[in-house]
Amino acid sequence: MSGHSKFANIKHKKEKNDAKKGKIFTIIGREIVMAVKAGGPDPSNNGKLRDVIAKAKANNMPNDTIERGIKKAAGADSADSYEKAVYEGYGPNGVAIIVETLTDNKNRTASNVRNAFTKGNGSIGTQGCVSYMFDQKGQIIIDKEECEVDADELMMTALDAGAEDFVEEEDSYEVLTAPDDLGAVREALEAAGVPLLEAQVAMIPQTTVELTDEKALKDIQRILDLLDDDDDVTDVWHNWAE
């Protein structure tokens, strides 16, 4: 990642998120609704809901807020309904960008995403135009400073639970899994007392694009900032080597 550790980028992302807790809680609230409607309100029988609850706790969402969200979503009169919509496109110099959203108004979301690309001199493409440049993986990031478990023991716990790869960075560990195995590996690490910084299904670029032109750098930042500010946008994946 162009001399930047993945953890440095994650930390940067988390710091931005900390300033926008409201948005993060809104997104997680919508994910709770979708998980409950798809598999019921009991986390012991709903793996997707277990994953969302773990994400909520990682973002310091209070337990009573989580429980309230589950009860509300399970209520017979719950009118909340969200759809997942994914947009693909190009930033400056052909940087590939994937935008994942959860929305109750696809027209509004599509318009906002298109506007973000346009303002940064990018363009929305067709479905599949850039996703082939990414691998979908379960990704778990562990902060070395917070983790007291020995690296070899950590690796064996992850691999025994079904992880595909274990990478030691300067300041973090990264565990990669098949998307469907993320929950099982996350639960095994949690059971071993490992504090997780991030656990999510990620789109990992196969190659990255360097940007050196000042205008291109401003344009890509403009696109990412506008998408980051949009409450409907849950995740943005790109292959810019920050």
Phi, psi and omega in degrees: 000050173055045177082353178261131175289154178301324182295323178300319179291320178298316180299317178300316180297316181295321179298319177296319180296323181300328178283350184229044181306322181304316181294316181300316180295324178298313180298313182296322176303317178293321179294325176298314179303311182296318181294317181294316181295329182278324188224008178091167188273359183264109183300333181292338178250006186224094183300322181296319179294322177301318180296319181292320178298319178298319178296318180299315181293323178297333179261016176060034174284129181300145181303320182292330177292319178298311182296321178298317180297320180294314180298318181297315181294329182278345182297144182298331184265012181291115181264353182299130178213123182235147177243147174270134175225135182241134179240143178234146180189191186235137171263196179299148179056028176075017176303129181275133182228132174243130181242120177257136183226156169234120189218153171254007179208092185296327180296316179298314183295315180300318180296316180294318180294316179300319180298319179298316179295315183299316182293338177257020180057035174253188179209142175282138178248190179275163179301127178094357186291333178233345186296337178293345179274000183238153171252131177275120183222150165287132183230125177241128178247131180238127178284121181302320183298328183272347188258123180263356181280137178301143185302316181295319179294319178299315180298315181295320178300315181294312183293321178297330181276354176116008179294151179269328186207153178224123184237129176262119176261179182299320186235009183202168170245143175238129177247128179247139181224168165293147183309319183288343181265357184303312183301315182295318181291318178301314182295324179293319180292319178297319180295333179273005177080022181271122178282127183259132178277317179216145172212110185202164170275119187244154172258108187259121183293140178285326176221161180240160181246128177274140173238126179241335180293132185298320180293319179298319179296319178294320182295314181295321179295323178297314179300310184295322179294318180294319178293321180297328182279349184275121182297338180280342184276124180263321181211146174232125179245139179210168180246027172284127178280089184299000000 
